[in-house]
Amino acid sequence: MQNTLELTKNPIASYLGKEPAAFTRADIIRYIRDKGIEMVNFMYPAADGRLKTLNFVVNDLAYLETILTLGERVDGSSLFPYISAGSSDLYVVPRYRTAFVDPFAPIGTLSMLCSYFDKDGKPLESAPDHLLDKACTEFTKATGMYFHAMGELEYYVIGTDPGLYPAVDQRGYHESAPFAKFNDFRVRCMRAIAQCGGKIKYGHSEVGNFTLGDKIYEQNEIEFLPVDARDAADQLMLAKWAIRNQAMAEGLDVTFAPKIIVGKAGSGLHVHMRLVNADGSSAMLNADGTLSDKARTAIAGLMDLAAAITAFGNTNPTSYFRLVPHQEAPTNICWGDRNRSVLVRVPLGWTSQRDMCATANGSANALDGNTDPRQKQTFEIRSADCSAEIYSLLAALAVAIRHGFEMNDALGCAERHYVDIDIHKAENAGRQVTLPTLPVSCAQSADALLARADVFEAHGVFPAAMLEAQAKMLRSYDSDEAAKALHDPDLMAALVSRYFYCG
């Protein structure tokens, strides 16, 4: 246990000497008292994909114990469009394992994410975190495995152009300073996210960069480590919150919008997934390093429900400005190995059976016997963006993967959708036309969702009313306006401005 905490950046875990999953109410009170914490914040996701906040002054131990035990009331109709004003009271109850010290608060503040409960004290069936919990639970019941996920947060940082060391347009991938201007900002964001409990894999400058007037737009990415999907959603929510707060503190602007200008790289929310056996080992690969039938079965479920998943992963008109050919964003429903033109990609997975560490560093630095390269293998869906409400998106992915194990011909489905070519090249047009396509508008995504509603409602995961509300929201957008914007720069600029701070 001590080794796992030795380098932790979470001050609460470090002080208590225990993993966040083991935090208790007594631990939280102890930390608040010992560290002189003055404020407690409850935070919880709403339908718009953002975290909401409720503040408490810590001035009475009895009251502190009360709120930590019983939570507090909130107006659900102001948080979710499908909850009526006549029955809108909900409880929010903190989850101690999510506790963190707010790195942006001017006074000592401890924050926690909360879960929603209804008037009967039961988890709110349509609450984002409960949807994901149900989806993960049903996946494990059906397969005996656990669903792990991690996200890649792409975003643009916008600041004043210094006019020095300009980066090459659309060639910012992994660029170093001084050609990349906001690497230090990203590092400070990563530190704040880690302090909030985020398990980060790495960060880097991304492809997109351009100047507009006196402003420079530079795309960045922060990628996380695979963890239980419920924890992955918490981390992504807090990461977006932290990045925006760090930007505000430094006088910078940040957008997670899927597309902000034609011809420049859009920002996605790629989600990597991993199947984990009950003993903690990866179920992704066979002994010879090839992709397992379990992984192919999971991918088949994603193929079968791909169109419907866009209803959760691509939720405003600008989402569909990104899903166009030649922008490393998918348009067809297919999958492949190391192929960035497909919807689901199986990235490199350290399966060569060669000890690259020894080659690079000498035999004295050979691969550690405790390091299992097979644990790193994932598969990645590339369609979603940060317009998504993250918990619902991951719940939809968990449902789709479970669905793969319930299909009659999952392996056949996987085989039919497999490609090993760049489908956007002209010479491969014949293969591309044989593949189904993703929706091209919010309305089409709504139709795709309702057409497969039975799968999402199965096992009680998604309530029918929630699916209908999601479809209604998607259909509320003007499809004609979005279609016209593709050929009207002024209209596109207006739409981009409208959804600039989505999610």
Stockholm file with secondary structure:
# STOCKHOLM 1.0

chainA/1-503         MQNTLELTKNPIASYLGKEPAAFTRADIIRYIRDKGIEMVNFMYPAADGRLKTLNFVVNDLAYLETILTLGERVDGSSLFPYISAGSSDLYVVPRYRTAFVDPFAPIGTLSMLCSYFDKDGKPLESAPDHLLDKACTEFTKATGMYFHAMGELEYYVIGTDPGLYPAVDQRGYHESAPFAKFNDFRVRCMRAIAQCGGKIKYGHSEVGNFTLGDKIYEQNEIEFLPVDARDAADQLMLAKWAIRNQAMAEGLDVTFAPKIIVGKAGSGLHVHMRLVNADGSSAMLNADGTLSDKARTAIAGLMDLAAAITAFGNTNPTSYFRLVPHQEAPTNICWGDRNRSVLVRVPLGWTSQRDMCATANGSANALDGNTDPRQKQTFEIRSADCSAEIYSLLAALAVAIRHGFEMNDALGCAERHYVDIDIHKAENAGRQVTLPTLPVSCAQSADALLARADVFEAHGVFPAAMLEAQAKMLRSYDSDEAAKALHDPDLMAALVSRYFYCG
#=GR chainA/1-503 SS CHHHHTTCCCHHHHHHTSCGGGCCHHHHHHHHHHTTCCEEEEEEECTTSCEEEEEEECCCHHHHHHHHHHCEEEEGGGTCTTSCGGGCEEEEEECGGGCEECTTCSSCEEEEEEEEECTTSSBCTTCHHHHHHHHHHHHHHHHSCEEEEEEEEEEEEEEECCCSSCCCTTCCTTCCTTTSSCHHHHHHHHHHHHHTTCCEEEEEEEEEEEEETTEEEEEEEEEECCEEHHHHHHHHHHHHHHHHHHHHHHTCEEECCSCSSTTSCCCCEEEEEEEECTTSCBCSBCTTSSBCHHHHHHHHHHHHHHHHHHHHHCCSTTHHHHSSTTTTCCCBSCEEESCTTSSEEECCCSCSCCCHHHHHHCGGGCCCTTCCGGGGCCEEECCCCTTSCHHHHHHHHHHHHHHHHHCSSHHHHHHHTBCCSCTTSGGGHHHHTTSCBCCSSHHHHHHHHHHTHHHHHGGGCSCHHHHHHHHHHHHTSCHHHHHHHTTCHHHHHHHHHHTTTCC
#=GC SS_cons         CHHHHTTCCCHHHHHHTSCGGGCCHHHHHHHHHHTTCCEEEEEEECTTSCEEEEEEECCCHHHHHHHHHHCEEEEGGGTCTTSCGGGCEEEEEECGGGCEECTTCSSCEEEEEEEEECTTSSBCTTCHHHHHHHHHHHHHHHHSCEEEEEEEEEEEEEEECCCSSCCCTTCCTTCCTTTSSCHHHHHHHHHHHHHTTCCEEEEEEEEEEEEETTEEEEEEEEEECCEEHHHHHHHHHHHHHHHHHHHHHHTCEEECCSCSSTTSCCCCEEEEEEEECTTSCBCSBCTTSSBCHHHHHHHHHHHHHHHHHHHHHCCSTTHHHHSSTTTTCCCBSCEEESCTTSSEEECCCSCSCCCHHHHHHCGGGCCCTTCCGGGGCCEEECCCCTTSCHHHHHHHHHHHHHHHHHCSSHHHHHHHTBCCSCTTSGGGHHHHTTSCBCCSSHHHHHHHHHHTHHHHHGGGCSCHHHHHHHHHHHHTSCHHHHHHHTTCHHHHHHHHHHTTTCC
//
